[in-house]
Amino acid sequence: MESVRRLAKAENLNVGEYVRRALREDELRRSSLSSSAKLAAIREATRHSFPTGSIGEMNREIADGLVRRF
């Protein structure tokens, strides 16, 4: 924690803002790191066969399930 305080102070930020900024930067870095990994996952998923329906059918099933839960 002391290390984080020093780093935040060096950038004239409070600890909360320093941590939020670091998390945002990390999220951006991770999301842009590997588009090839994302494409590989999509390609892998297309090799499988999953039950599906039209978007209207799926939305109705989702809505029906939500209504039954409450």
C-alpha positions in Angstrom: 0.0 0.0 0.0 2.9 2.3 0.8 4.2 1.8 -2.7 0.9 2.7 -4.2 0.7 5.8 -2.1 4.2 6.9 -3.3 3.3 6.3 -6.9 0.1 8.2 -6.6 1.8 11.1 -4.9 4.5 11.2 -7.6 1.7 11.8 -10.1 -0.2 14.3 -7.9 -3.1 11.9 -7.6 -5.0 10.6 -4.6 -4.7 6.8 -4.1 -8.3 6.2 -5.4 -7.8 8.1 -8.6 -4.4 6.5 -9.1 -5.9 3.0 -8.8 -8.9 3.8 -11.0 -6.5 5.1 -13.7 -4.2 2.0 -13.4 -7.2 -0.3 -13.7 -8.6 1.5 -16.8 -5.1 1.4 -18.5 -4.8 -2.3 -17.7 -8.3 -3.0 -19.1 -7.4 -1.2 -22.3 -4.1 -3.0 -22.6 -5.7 -6.4 -22.0 -8.5 -5.8 -24.4 -6.2 -4.8 -27.2 -3.5 -7.3 -26.5 -4.5 -10.2 -28.6 -7.0 -9.9 -31.3 -5.5 -13.1 -32.7 -6.5 -14.9 -29.5 -10.1 -13.5 -29.9 -10.2 -14.6 -33.5 -9.0 -18.1 -32.5 -11.7 -18.3 -29.9 -14.4 -17.4 -32.5 -13.0 -19.9 -35.0 -13.0 -22.6 -32.3 -16.6 -21.8 -31.3 -17.8 -22.0 -35.0 -16.6 -25.7 -35.0 -19.3 -26.6 -32.5 -23.0 -27.0 -33.0 -25.2 -25.4 -30.4 -29.0 -25.2 -30.4 -30.3 -21.8 -31.5 -33.3 -20.1 -33.0 -34.2 -16.7 -34.4 -33.4 -13.6 -32.4 -37.1 -13.2 -31.7 -37.4 -16.8 -30.4 -34.4 -16.4 -28.1 -35.6 -13.0 -26.8 -39.0 -14.5 -26.0 -37.4 -17.5 -24.2 -35.2 -15.1 -22.2 -38.2 -13.0 -21.3 -40.3 -16.0 -20.3 -37.5 -17.3 -18.1 -37.1 -13.9 -16.4 -40.9 -13.7 -15.8 -41.0 -17.1 -14.2 -38.1 -16.3 -11.9 -40.0 -13.4 -10.4 
